Amino acid sequence: MSTPEQIVDQIKVATDYQKNKKQLKEKILTDLHVTYNGGLFLITTDLISFLATWTNEELFLEDVYNNPIKVKREELLTKAKECYQAVMNEWHIEHEKLKRVRKI
């Protein structure tokens, strides 16, 4: 049977895990921003898909500040893929570390 102190410790670990997980998500969202041609873009799977399927080489995209920015599709697509993959890899590694701490 668990003592009250053990229960409190378990709740604290679970709460810390959720708080740290939320902070990690916020950091990752910040890291997913890329500057390009004077604009700031949030790299999402939707943006990557849009750029991959659009046929024109140059187009105007709205950045996070609601400004139309002229982009070269292939350049931004390459930059977006690189950023997205690097950030997702980092997120996975950091999340695995959080999970291990939680199990201790």
Contacts in CASP RR format, 6 or more apart in sequence:
PFRMAT RR
TARGET T0000
AUTHOR 0000-0000-0000
METHOD contacts of the structure
MODEL  1
MSTPEQIVDQIKVATDYQKNKKQLKEKILTDLHVTYNGGLFLITTDLISF
LATWTNEELFLEDVYNNPIKVKREELLTKAKECYQAVMNEWHIEHEKLKR
VRKI
2 10 0 8 1.000
13 102 0 8 1.000
14 102 0 8 1.000
17 98 0 8 1.000
17 101 0 8 1.000
17 102 0 8 1.000
20 98 0 8 1.000
21 95 0 8 1.000
21 98 0 8 1.000
24 91 0 8 1.000
24 94 0 8 1.000
24 95 0 8 1.000
24 98 0 8 1.000
28 87 0 8 1.000
28 90 0 8 1.000
28 91 0 8 1.000
29 42 0 8 1.000
31 83 0 8 1.000
31 87 0 8 1.000
31 90 0 8 1.000
32 42 0 8 1.000
32 43 0 8 1.000
32 44 0 8 1.000
32 83 0 8 1.000
32 84 0 8 1.000
32 87 0 8 1.000
33 40 0 8 1.000
33 41 0 8 1.000
33 42 0 8 1.000
33 43 0 8 1.000
33 64 0 8 1.000
34 40 0 8 1.000
34 41 0 8 1.000
34 43 0 8 1.000
34 79 0 8 1.000
34 80 0 8 1.000
34 83 0 8 1.000
35 41 0 8 1.000
36 69 0 8 1.000
36 71 0 8 1.000
36 75 0 8 1.000
36 76 0 8 1.000
36 79 0 8 1.000
37 69 0 8 1.000
37 70 0 8 1.000
37 71 0 8 1.000
38 63 0 8 1.000
38 69 0 8 1.000
39 63 0 8 1.000
39 65 0 8 1.000
39 67 0 8 1.000
39 69 0 8 1.000
40 63 0 8 1.000
40 64 0 8 1.000
40 65 0 8 1.000
41 47 0 8 1.000
41 61 0 8 1.000
41 63 0 8 1.000
41 64 0 8 1.000
41 69 0 8 1.000
41 76 0 8 1.000
41 80 0 8 1.000
42 64 0 8 1.000
43 80 0 8 1.000
43 83 0 8 1.000
43 84 0 8 1.000
43 87 0 8 1.000
45 84 0 8 1.000
47 80 0 8 1.000
48 77 0 8 1.000
48 80 0 8 1.000
48 81 0 8 1.000
48 84 0 8 1.000
51 73 0 8 1.000
51 76 0 8 1.000
51 77 0 8 1.000
51 80 0 8 1.000
52 77 0 8 1.000
54 73 0 8 1.000
56 73 0 8 1.000
57 72 0 8 1.000
57 73 0 8 1.000
57 74 0 8 1.000
58 70 0 8 1.000
58 71 0 8 1.000
58 72 0 8 1.000
58 73 0 8 1.000
59 70 0 8 1.000
59 71 0 8 1.000
59 73 0 8 1.000
60 68 0 8 1.000
60 69 0 8 1.000
60 70 0 8 1.000
60 71 0 8 1.000
61 68 0 8 1.000
61 69 0 8 1.000
61 71 0 8 1.000
61 76 0 8 1.000
62 68 0 8 1.000
62 69 0 8 1.000
63 69 0 8 1.000
END
